[in-house]
Amino acid sequence: MANRQEQKAQRKAAREQAAREEAARAKRARLLQFGVGGLLVAAILAGLILLGTTSGEGGGDEPIAADDSEAVADVQLPPQRFEELEAAVEASGCVLEEAEDQGGQHLTESVPLDYYNTNPPSSGNHNPVPAQDGVYPAGSAPEHEAWIHSLEHGRIVFQYRPGTEQEQIDTLRALTQETVLGAPGGYHTLVMENNTEMPYAFAAVNWTRFLGCEEMSPASIDAMRLFREEYTDDAPERVP
């Protein structure tokens, strides 16, 4: 057990360091954007950028509401009670599973759900283009082939059953805004309505792993918190 805990701590430390480095790169990129902002405005005024030439490109693959600050500002999450994922899972009655890695071949055609060894799927053949980080309003979730690719890149995908009350969706969204690995809220996380007919009300998915819960209780929130903390960026390909 001690050896396993040491390995988990080492993996977490490595991911925290990588997240800090990525945050620094993102800050440098923002500064660069500020520097070229004036040039872009000038280009628009000069007519060098033609509005409408790219309308409709990729819109179906982008989260429509990536900024959760207003939607979840009033959500009060319960304080964390558990420090270990396994203890939170046991108290919540959620299901935590780790499945065999089915590989990650890139396919442009659709992949039937019965091909995957878990529901929601947690590895396997997927689309070459991953779904972007962010929040996808109900009815706009990317195809499963796209968000499975996101899993391969170390993302955590939070899902809820169709018909879930908005209050519970906002609770899930607020959870994803908590800091993880020292990175800002929303880091490497997607939130969407499930589109695989999963047998759970809520799920958190990582490459080859998933957590399925039947209710949004304090214990299940802790389980999802700890799942995100333990497995963010833990995947075959780490992509910023």
C-alpha positions in Angstrom: 0.0 0.0 0.0 2.8 2.4 0.9 4.5 1.8 -2.4 1.3 2.5 -4.3 0.8 5.7 -2.3 4.3 6.8 -3.1 3.8 6.1 -6.8 0.5 8.1 -6.8 2.3 11.0 -5.1 5.1 11.0 -7.6 2.7 10.9 -10.5 0.7 13.8 -9.0 3.8 15.8 -8.4 4.9 15.3 -12.0 1.5 16.4 -13.3 1.4 19.4 -11.0 4.8 20.5 -12.3 3.6 20.0 -15.9 0.4 22.0 -15.2 2.5 24.9 -13.8 4.7 24.9 -16.9 1.6 24.9 -19.1 0.1 27.8 -17.1 3.3 29.8 -17.6 3.2 29.1 -21.4 -0.4 30.2 -21.5 0.4 33.4 -19.7 3.2 34.2 -22.2 0.8 33.4 -25.1 -1.8 35.9 -23.6 0.9 38.6 -23.4 1.8 38.0 -27.0 -1.9 38.3 -28.0 -2.1 41.6 -26.2 0.9 42.8 -28.2 -0.6 42.0 -31.5 -4.1 43.1 -30.6 -3.6 46.6 -32.0 -2.4 45.1 -35.3 -5.5 43.0 -35.6 -7.7 46.0 -35.0 -5.9 47.9 -37.7 -6.2 45.0 -40.1 -9.9 44.8 -39.5 -10.3 48.5 -40.1 -8.2 48.3 -43.3 -10.4 45.5 -44.6 -7.7 42.8 -44.5 -10.0 40.5 -42.4 -13.2 39.7 -44.2 -16.0 38.9 -41.7 -18.1 35.9 -42.5 -15.5 34.0 -44.5 -15.2 31.4 -41.7 -18.7 31.3 -40.4 -19.9 27.8 -39.6 -16.4 26.2 -39.4 -16.0 23.9 -36.5 -19.0 25.4 -34.6 -20.4 22.0 -33.8 -17.2 20.9 -32.1 -16.8 23.9 -29.8 -18.2 24.3 -26.3 -20.9 27.1 -26.5 -20.5 28.1 -22.8 -16.9 27.8 -21.7 -17.2 30.6 -19.0 -19.0 29.3 -15.9 -18.4 32.3 -13.7 -22.0 33.7 -13.9 -23.8 30.4 -14.2 -22.3 28.8 -11.1 -21.5 31.8 -9.0 -24.2 31.0 -6.4 -23.5 27.3 -6.2 -22.3 26.3 -2.8 -20.4 23.0 -2.9 -20.2 20.9 0.2 -16.8 21.0 2.0 -14.6 18.1 1.2 -14.8 15.2 3.7 -12.7 12.5 2.1 -9.1 12.5 1.2 -9.0 9.1 -0.6 -10.9 8.3 -3.7 -11.7 4.7 -2.7 -13.2 5.9 0.6 -15.4 8.5 -1.1 -16.6 5.9 -3.7 -17.5 3.5 -0.9 -19.5 6.1 1.0 -21.2 7.4 -2.1 -22.3 4.1 -3.6 -20.7 5.2 -6.9 -19.0 2.7 -9.2 -15.3 3.1 -10.0 -13.9 0.9 -12.7 -10.6 0.6 -14.6 -10.9 -1.2 -17.9 -8.5 -2.8 -20.4 -7.0 -0.2 -22.8 -8.7 -0.7 -26.2 -6.1 1.4 -28.0 -6.7 4.6 -29.9 -6.8 4.2 -33.6 -8.0 7.3 -35.5 -11.0 6.7 -37.7 -13.1 9.2 -39.6 -16.2 6.9 -39.6 -18.5 6.4 -36.7 -17.7 3.7 -34.1 -20.6 1.7 -32.7 -21.1 1.9 -29.0 -21.1 -1.9 -28.6 -17.4 -1.9 -29.6 -16.4 -0.2 -26.4 -15.8 -2.2 -23.2 -17.3 0.4 -20.9 -20.3 2.8 -20.9 -19.5 5.6 -21.0 -16.6 4.6 -23.2 -13.1 5.2 -21.7 -10.7 4.2 -24.5 -10.7 2.8 -28.0 -11.0 3.9 -31.6 -11.9 7.6 -32.0 -12.1 10.6 -34.3 -8.8 12.3 -35.3 -10.0 15.6 -33.9 -10.6 15.8 -30.1 -13.4 17.8 -28.5 -12.3 21.0 -27.0 -12.2 21.7 -23.2 -15.3 23.6 -21.8 -18.9 23.3 -21.1 -21.4 22.0 -23.7 -25.0 22.9 -23.0 -27.6 20.1 -23.2 -28.2 18.9 -26.7 -24.8 20.1 -28.1 -22.4 17.4 -26.8 -19.8 16.4 -29.4 -19.9 12.9 -30.8 -18.4 10.2 -28.5 -15.6 9.6 -31.0 -14.4 13.2 -30.4 -14.5 13.3 -26.6 -12.9 9.8 -26.4 -9.9 11.4 -28.2 -10.0 14.1 -25.5 -9.6 11.4 -22.9 -6.5 10.2 -24.7 -5.1 13.7 -24.1 -5.5 13.5 -20.4 -8.9 15.2 -20.1 -11.6 14.5 -17.6 -15.0 14.4 -19.1 -17.9 14.9 -16.7 -21.3 13.7 -18.0 -24.9 13.8 -16.9 -28.0 11.9 -18.0 -30.3 13.6 -20.4 -33.2 15.3 -18.5 -31.0 16.2 -15.5 -32.2 19.3 -13.6 -30.3 22.5 -14.2 -29.5 22.9 -10.6 -27.6 19.6 -10.6 -25.8 20.5 -13.9 -24.7 23.7 -12.3 -23.4 21.8 -9.3 -21.3 19.6 -11.6 -20.1 22.7 -13.5 -19.1 24.4 -10.3 -17.1 21.3 -9.3 -15.0 21.6 -12.5 -14.1 25.2 -11.6 -12.2 24.1 -8.6 -8.4 24.3 -8.8 -6.7 21.1 -9.8 -2.9 20.4 -10.1 -2.3 24.0 -9.3 -4.0 25.1 -12.5 -7.0 27.4 -12.8 -10.6 26.3 -12.8 -11.8 24.3 -15.8 -8.3 23.0 -16.5 -8.4 20.1 -19.0 -12.1 19.4 -18.2 -15.2 18.9 -20.4 -18.8 18.9 -19.2 -21.6 17.6 -21.3 -24.9 15.7 -21.6 -24.2 12.0 -22.0 -24.9 10.6 -25.5 -24.1 6.9 -25.0 -27.1 5.9 -22.9 -24.9 5.3 -19.9 -26.6 3.5 -16.9 -25.6 6.3 -14.5 -27.0 9.7 -13.6 -23.5 11.2 -13.5 -20.1 10.1 -14.6 -16.5 11.2 -14.7 -14.4 9.6 -17.3 -10.6 9.4 -17.9 -8.6 7.2 -20.2 -9.4 3.5 -19.2 -11.3 4.7 -16.1 -14.7 5.9 -15.2 -16.7 6.8 -12.1 -20.5 6.4 -12.3 -22.9 7.8 -9.7 -26.6 7.6 -9.2 -27.0 10.9 -7.3 -25.4 14.2 -6.6 -24.7 13.8 -2.9 -21.8 15.3 -0.8 -20.0 11.9 -0.9 -20.4 11.5 -4.7 -19.2 15.1 -5.2 -16.1 14.2 -3.2 -15.7 11.1 -5.3 -15.8 13.2 -8.5 -13.5 15.8 -7.0 -10.9 13.1 -6.1 -11.3 11.4 -9.4 -10.5 14.6 -11.2 -7.6 15.4 -8.9 -6.0 11.9 -9.3 -6.4 11.3 -13.0 -6.2 14.7 -14.8 -3.4 14.5 -17.4 -2.9 10.8 -16.6 -3.3 9.4 -20.1 -1.2 8.0 -23.0 -0.7 11.5 -24.6 -0.3 14.7 -22.6 -1.5 17.6 -24.8 -1.7 21.2 -23.6 
